[in-house]
């Protein structure tokens, strides 16, 4: 089969690899029908060695597919089922899984990223899914692949951020970064009852994307304005109840603590790849709750139900759709980081014009 394979920093290739096979009774084999290219995939492309990604790993962790084969373990699934799959897998039995810290599973990993070298990802025609019955979820017939595509990663991350921040009805929430993850945070925060959402975003185009449908009530450009003063003006001088950082930018880390009110919450869900210099003596007196971490994806069925009910829509995040044989073009699009690019969807079975004889 064809797949996108990491060979080292700056070296990913679209090449032929062996088809996956059932290894453990709890495995399933999926035919990948739709996947997306995540900013994390681009980061792996350039920094995979530092992230301990094993050369030879197939990339891709945000996907949906159709079951081709099921291992011998008891399963509620059958070949032919359409499923959404978590970006991470977990055993359900270890110390951390029993504490519902599935992202910390002792034998788990993220597809196409850090893992044991067997955690091949979804930028391929087929994928082996470990612990399949735990991390796969049937897609309701009413939902398209595109509608369900993000529930296993960025939409779960948005929900995770809102829960880390303990967003409640009537809260003012500041979201740092209006990329796909930040937008998913806003969607869930509004569903949780946030009365005012303030986004920090430098792109005028992305500001329009979130203001027009009311995902955010205010957008502040931190390169042109002073967010702290504006946030205080919008919150009667107090500061936000919750600040959620979806950017992972060490340069702006310290400013987060200026945006939140005393007794408020800060949630860090952006991926930080460098250290921060934090003057803790300036902020310890504010009685803040600070939480951070890797996404937990244990509410995928709830997210799909909200989508089915029309309470959440993420379809608009797909700004580009390409056939599988043009996936490297999709990587180039994401790598250029245009402000008009949010998510690139990759479709199996879609044929590009140049591939037609």
C-alpha positions as CSV (number, residue, x, y, z in Angstrom):
1,X,0.0,0.0,0.0
2,X,1.0,3.7,-0.3
3,X,1.7,5.8,2.9
4,X,3.5,8.9,4.1
5,X,6.6,7.7,6.0
6,X,8.9,9.7,8.3
7,X,12.6,9.0,7.6
8,X,14.1,11.8,9.7
9,X,13.9,15.6,10.1
10,X,12.8,17.2,6.8
11,X,12.5,13.8,5.1
12,X,9.0,12.4,4.6
13,X,8.2,10.3,1.6
14,X,5.0,9.0,-0.1
15,X,6.1,5.4,-0.8
16,X,5.0,1.8,-0.9
17,X,5.0,-0.1,2.4
18,X,3.8,-3.5,3.5
19,X,0.0,-3.8,4.3
20,X,-0.7,-3.8,8.0
21,X,-2.0,-7.0,9.6
22,X,-3.7,-8.1,12.8
23,X,-1.1,-8.6,15.6
24,X,-3.2,-8.9,18.7
25,X,-6.7,-10.3,19.2
26,X,-7.9,-6.8,20.2
27,X,-6.7,-5.2,16.9
28,X,-8.8,-4.1,14.0
29,X,-7.8,-3.3,10.4
30,X,-9.4,-0.2,8.9
31,X,-9.6,1.1,5.4
32,X,-8.9,4.8,5.8
33,X,-11.6,6.8,4.0
34,X,-10.9,10.3,5.2
35,X,-8.0,11.7,7.1
36,X,-6.6,15.2,7.8
37,X,-3.2,16.8,8.0
38,X,-2.6,18.2,11.5
39,X,-0.1,20.9,12.5
40,X,1.5,18.2,14.6
41,X,2.2,16.2,11.5
42,X,4.1,19.2,10.1
43,X,6.0,19.6,13.4
44,X,7.0,15.9,13.2
45,X,8.1,16.4,9.6
46,X,10.6,19.0,10.8
47,X,11.4,17.9,14.4
48,X,10.4,14.3,14.6
49,X,13.9,13.2,15.7
50,X,13.7,15.4,18.8
51,X,10.2,14.1,19.4
52,X,11.5,10.5,19.4
53,X,9.5,9.5,16.4
54,X,10.9,6.3,15.0
55,X,12.2,6.5,11.4
56,X,9.9,4.4,9.3
57,X,6.8,5.5,11.1
58,X,3.7,6.2,9.0
59,X,2.3,9.6,9.9
60,X,-1.3,10.8,10.5
61,X,-3.5,10.6,13.6
62,X,-6.8,12.3,12.7
63,X,-9.0,10.0,10.6
64,X,-12.2,7.9,10.0
65,X,-12.5,4.7,8.1
66,X,-14.3,1.4,7.4
67,X,-13.5,-1.8,9.3
68,X,-12.0,-4.4,7.1
69,X,-11.1,-7.1,9.7
70,X,-11.6,-7.6,13.4
71,X,-9.3,-9.6,15.7
72,X,-10.5,-12.6,17.6
73,X,-11.3,-10.8,20.8
74,X,-15.0,-10.1,21.5
75,X,-16.0,-6.9,19.8
76,X,-19.3,-4.9,19.3
77,X,-18.0,-4.0,15.8
78,X,-18.3,-5.8,12.5
79,X,-16.5,-5.5,9.1
80,X,-18.1,-2.7,7.1
81,X,-18.8,-0.5,10.1
82,X,-17.9,3.2,9.6
83,X,-15.9,4.4,12.6
84,X,-14.2,7.4,14.1
85,X,-11.0,6.6,15.9
86,X,-9.2,8.3,18.8
87,X,-5.8,9.9,17.9
88,X,-4.3,8.0,20.9
89,X,-4.9,4.4,22.0
90,X,-4.9,2.9,25.5
91,X,-5.3,-0.5,27.1
92,X,-7.9,0.3,29.7
93,X,-6.3,-1.9,32.3
94,X,-3.1,-0.3,33.5
95,X,-2.7,2.0,36.6
96,X,-3.3,5.2,34.6
97,X,-6.2,3.9,32.6
98,X,-8.0,2.9,35.7
99,X,-7.6,6.5,36.9
100,X,-9.1,7.6,33.5
101,X,-5.8,9.1,32.5
102,X,-5.9,7.2,29.2
103,X,-3.4,9.5,27.5
104,X,-0.8,8.3,30.0
105,X,-1.5,4.6,29.3
106,X,1.7,2.5,29.9
107,X,1.2,0.6,26.6
108,X,-0.5,3.4,24.7
109,X,0.7,5.8,22.1
110,X,-0.4,8.4,19.5
111,X,-0.9,7.2,16.0
112,X,1.9,8.3,13.7
113,X,3.9,10.0,16.5
114,X,5.7,8.9,19.6
115,X,5.3,5.2,20.4
116,X,6.8,1.8,20.1
117,X,7.5,1.8,16.3
118,X,4.3,-0.1,15.7
119,X,2.0,2.9,16.1
120,X,1.8,3.6,12.4
121,X,-0.6,6.3,11.4
122,X,-3.5,7.0,9.0
123,X,-1.8,8.7,6.1
124,X,-2.0,5.3,4.4
125,X,-4.6,3.2,2.6
126,X,-5.0,0.9,5.7
127,X,-4.2,1.1,9.4
128,X,-4.0,-1.3,12.3
129,X,-5.9,-0.1,15.3
130,X,-4.8,-1.5,18.7
131,X,-7.3,-1.9,21.5
132,X,-9.9,-1.3,18.8
133,X,-13.1,-1.8,20.8
134,X,-12.0,0.9,23.3
135,X,-11.0,3.7,20.9
136,X,-13.3,3.2,17.8
137,X,-16.8,4.7,17.7
138,X,-19.5,4.0,15.2
139,X,-20.4,7.0,13.1
140,X,-24.1,7.7,12.9
141,X,-25.6,7.2,9.5
142,X,-26.6,10.8,9.3
143,X,-23.1,12.1,9.6
144,X,-20.6,12.3,6.7
145,X,-16.9,11.5,7.1
146,X,-16.2,15.2,7.1
147,X,-18.6,15.9,9.9
148,X,-17.1,13.1,12.1
149,X,-13.4,13.7,11.1
150,X,-12.3,15.9,14.0
151,X,-14.0,14.1,17.0
152,X,-10.9,12.0,17.6
153,X,-8.4,14.8,17.9
154,X,-9.0,18.6,17.7
155,X,-12.7,18.6,18.7
156,X,-11.8,16.3,21.7
157,X,-9.0,18.7,22.4
158,X,-11.4,21.7,22.4
159,X,-13.6,19.9,24.8
160,X,-10.6,18.9,27.0
161,X,-9.5,22.5,27.1
162,X,-13.0,23.7,28.2
163,X,-13.1,21.0,30.9
164,X,-9.5,21.7,32.2
165,X,-10.5,25.4,32.5
166,X,-13.8,24.4,34.2
167,X,-15.9,26.6,31.9
168,X,-19.3,27.3,33.4
169,X,-22.4,29.2,32.4
170,X,-21.9,32.9,32.4
171,X,-18.1,32.8,32.3
172,X,-15.9,35.1,30.3
173,X,-13.3,32.9,28.4
174,X,-10.2,34.1,26.7
175,X,-8.9,31.8,24.0
176,X,-5.3,32.3,22.8
177,X,-5.0,31.3,19.2
178,X,-7.8,31.0,16.6
179,X,-6.5,28.1,14.7
180,X,-8.5,24.8,14.4
181,X,-7.9,23.8,18.0
182,X,-8.7,27.3,19.3
183,X,-11.9,27.4,17.3
184,X,-12.9,24.0,18.7
185,X,-12.3,25.4,22.2
186,X,-14.7,28.2,21.4
187,X,-17.4,25.9,20.0
188,X,-17.4,23.8,23.2
189,X,-17.0,26.8,25.6
190,X,-20.1,28.3,24.0
191,X,-22.0,25.0,24.4
192,X,-20.9,25.0,28.1
193,X,-22.5,28.4,28.6
194,X,-19.7,30.9,28.2
195,X,-21.4,34.3,27.9
196,X,-18.4,36.1,26.5
197,X,-15.6,34.7,24.4
198,X,-12.5,36.8,23.7
199,X,-10.0,35.5,21.1
200,X,-6.4,36.5,20.8
201,X,-5.5,36.2,17.1
202,X,-3.2,38.2,14.8
203,X,-4.8,37.0,11.5
204,X,-7.5,39.4,10.2
205,X,-8.9,36.6,8.0
206,X,-9.2,34.2,11.0
207,X,-10.8,37.0,13.1
208,X,-13.5,37.2,10.4
209,X,-14.0,33.4,10.5
210,X,-14.8,33.4,14.2
211,X,-16.6,36.8,14.5
212,X,-19.1,36.3,11.7
213,X,-20.8,33.2,13.1
214,X,-20.4,34.4,16.7
215,X,-17.8,31.9,17.8
216,X,-16.1,34.8,19.5
217,X,-17.6,38.1,20.8
218,X,-14.3,40.0,20.6
219,X,-11.0,39.5,18.8
220,X,-7.8,41.2,20.0
221,X,-4.7,41.4,17.8
222,X,-1.9,41.2,20.3
223,X,0.6,42.6,17.8
224,X,-1.4,45.8,17.5
225,X,-3.2,46.1,20.8
226,X,-2.6,45.5,24.5
227,X,-4.8,42.5,25.5
228,X,-4.6,42.9,29.2
229,X,-6.2,46.4,29.2
230,X,-8.9,45.4,26.8
231,X,-9.7,42.2,28.7
232,X,-10.1,44.2,31.9
233,X,-12.3,46.7,30.2
234,X,-14.5,43.9,29.0
235,X,-14.7,42.3,32.4
236,X,-15.4,45.2,34.8
237,X,-11.7,45.4,35.7
238,X,-11.4,41.8,36.9
239,X,-10.0,39.7,34.1
240,X,-11.3,36.6,32.5
241,X,-12.8,33.7,34.5
242,X,-10.9,31.2,32.2
243,X,-7.9,31.5,29.9
244,X,-7.3,28.7,27.5
245,X,-4.0,28.6,25.5
246,X,-4.3,26.8,22.2
247,X,-1.1,28.3,20.8
248,X,1.7,26.6,22.7
249,X,3.8,29.7,22.2
250,X,6.5,30.1,24.9
251,X,6.8,33.8,24.0
252,X,3.3,34.6,25.2
253,X,3.1,32.2,28.1
254,X,3.7,34.8,30.8
255,X,1.0,37.1,29.4
256,X,-1.7,34.4,30.1
257,X,-1.5,35.2,33.8
258,X,-2.2,38.8,33.2
259,X,-5.5,38.0,31.4
260,X,-7.1,35.9,34.2
261,X,-8.9,37.2,37.3
262,X,-7.9,36.2,40.8
263,X,-9.4,32.8,41.5
264,X,-9.7,32.0,37.8
265,X,-8.4,29.1,35.8
266,X,-5.7,28.7,33.1
267,X,-5.7,25.7,30.8
268,X,-2.7,24.8,28.6
269,X,-3.6,22.6,25.7
270,X,-1.2,24.0,23.1
271,X,1.9,21.9,22.4
272,X,4.9,23.5,24.0
273,X,8.2,22.4,22.5
274,X,10.5,24.7,24.5
275,X,11.0,25.9,28.0
276,X,9.4,29.0,29.5
277,X,10.8,31.5,32.0
278,X,8.1,32.1,34.5
279,X,8.2,34.7,37.3
280,X,6.0,32.7,39.7
281,X,6.4,35.3,42.5
282,X,4.3,37.7,40.5
283,X,1.3,35.5,40.3
284,X,1.1,32.9,43.1
285,X,-1.0,35.3,45.2
286,X,-3.9,35.2,42.6
287,X,-5.1,31.8,43.8
288,X,-5.2,30.4,40.3
289,X,-5.9,26.9,39.1
290,X,-3.5,25.9,36.3
291,X,-4.0,22.7,34.4
292,X,-2.4,21.3,31.3
293,X,-1.9,18.1,29.3
294,X,-2.4,15.8,26.4
295,X,-6.0,15.4,25.2
296,X,-8.3,12.7,26.6
297,X,-10.6,11.4,23.9
298,X,-13.1,9.6,26.0
299,X,-16.1,11.7,25.0
300,X,-16.1,11.1,21.2
301,X,-19.7,9.6,21.2
302,X,-21.0,12.7,23.0
303,X,-19.3,14.9,20.5
304,X,-20.9,13.0,17.6
305,X,-24.3,13.2,19.2
306,X,-23.9,17.0,19.5
307,X,-22.9,17.1,15.8
308,X,-25.9,15.0,14.9
309,X,-28.2,17.4,16.9
310,X,-26.7,20.4,15.1
311,X,-25.2,21.8,18.3
312,X,-21.7,21.7,16.9
313,X,-20.5,22.1,13.3
314,X,-16.8,21.7,12.4
315,X,-17.2,21.1,8.6
316,X,-16.2,24.7,7.8
317,X,-12.7,24.0,9.2
318,X,-11.9,22.0,6.0
319,X,-10.5,24.6,3.7
320,X,-8.8,22.1,1.3
321,X,-9.8,18.7,0.1
322,X,-7.4,16.5,-1.9
323,X,-7.3,12.9,-3.1
324,X,-5.0,10.5,-1.3
325,X,-2.5,10.4,-4.2
326,X,-2.0,14.2,-3.7
327,X,-1.4,14.0,0.0
328,X,2.1,15.4,-0.3
329,X,0.6,18.6,-1.8
330,X,-1.5,18.7,1.3
331,X,1.6,18.6,3.5
332,X,3.0,21.5,1.4
333,X,-0.2,23.5,1.9
334,X,-0.1,23.0,5.7
335,X,3.6,23.7,5.8
336,X,3.2,27.2,4.2
337,X,0.9,28.2,7.1
338,X,-1.3,30.5,5.1
339,X,-3.8,32.4,7.2
340,X,-6.6,31.0,4.9
341,X,-5.6,27.4,5.6
342,X,-7.3,25.7,8.5
343,X,-7.5,21.9,7.8
344,X,-6.7,19.8,4.7
345,X,-8.9,16.7,4.3
346,X,-7.5,13.7,2.4
347,X,-10.1,11.5,0.7
348,X,-9.6,7.9,-0.4
349,X,-11.2,7.1,-3.7
350,X,-11.2,10.7,-4.9
351,X,-9.2,10.9,-8.1
352,X,-7.2,13.9,-9.2
353,X,-7.4,15.2,-12.7
354,X,-3.8,14.5,-13.4
355,X,-4.2,10.8,-12.4
356,X,-7.0,10.2,-15.0
357,X,-5.6,8.4,-18.1
